[in-house]
Amino acid sequence: MNQPDPDELLRKRFDRAVERNDPFELQLLLTDLVHGAQDREWAECCCARLARHHNANVRGDALSGFGHLARRFGILDRNRVKRLIDIGLHAHHEYVRERAASAADDVETFLAWRFERPTPGG
């Protein structure tokens, strides 16, 4: 008996979750996606899409996902990811800034990228 492809199941879950647009569901899905997806490029694209979500918690968790993917795979698309993390580091919402800072720390560690951090209080 054939086992379903785990990435295919995640893809279906992602499509349904995006359609429902429930922030809590999207946050749970992001956790499963960044820890379980075997297709790094697809997972990265999902995080990039959700890094632009209207809900700050979803945006923050999507940015954090980049750090997890960097740790797991040792590679990310710099053209896609760096700008999103940079934007997150300067976001108005504190949760987004914190998650972007965590992602930047991981990406700096695992991919040797560098980020300009905002000055405290500025």
Buried (B, 14 or more C-beta within 10 A) or exposed (E): EEEEEEBEEBBEBBEEBBEEEBBEBBBBBBEBBBEEBEBBBBBBBBBBEBBEBEBBBBBBBBBBBBBBBBBBBEEBEEEBBBEBBBBBBEBEBEBBBBBBBBBBEBBBEBBEBEBEEEEEEE
